[in-house]
Amino acid sequence: MRRGRPARLSRERVIEAALDIVTRQGSQALTMRRVAEALGSAPMSIYRHVRDKDELLVLLLDRIVADLPRPELPEEPRARLMALLTWQHGELAARPWIVDVLRRGDVMAPSVLWLLEELYTAWQACGLSLQEAATANRIVWNFLLGDLTQHVEGPADRAPYQVSVPAGADPAQYPTVAALRPYWQSAGRRDRFGDDLAVLVGVLTTTAGRGG
């Protein structure tokens, strides 16, 4: 009995195999050899379809973003900003492997350009110049990525040192820090992304045009 011929290798199959690996094992597990093994192919055959791991990661990100349903957006500029940024945070939080990729390298998928266009336009509608919009968006992106990284890497079984050290400060020596002990020990302190984002966006939009 003759065996059926194996499915022909293609860029699409490479992307699907790589996506399965990162979804189940994280981005650190992604190698060209593992993709080849998953497809029953030789590692060198993968390079006929993608240049290297970096290009493969861009293709994965592009696929994910392109397939996401876009959020419904309000007309009011600040509310629109909040909706876009909250949506972005939520989609990334649901895919920790993407957070790991973004914080380790200079990677951007072409399919994310619509989001940048919407964000810059919304910042400008709040009164910022184009340059101010770019700066504000960079500031918020760093905040967003930091929040996501903290949740991806944060220990689940103990308080991190960023909490235990200030919470245990000697009131006699560090009275101001010690006075914030209830804040440091608050169970929801690390889960206030929405509130913190609103504060940050509020500050950035109310200071529009003050940079000279």
Secondary structure, 3 states (H helix, E strand, C coil): CCCCCCCCCCHHHHHHHHHHHHHHHCHHHCCHHHHHHHHCCCHHHHCCCCCCHHHHHHHHHHHHHHHCCCCCCCCCHHHHHHHHHHHHHHHHHCCHHHHHHHHHCCCCCHHHHHHHHHHHHHHHHCCCCHHHHHHHHHHHHHHHHHHHHHHHHCCCCCCCHHHHHHHCCCCCCCHHHHHCHHHHHCCCCCCCHHHHHHHHHHHHHHCCCCCC
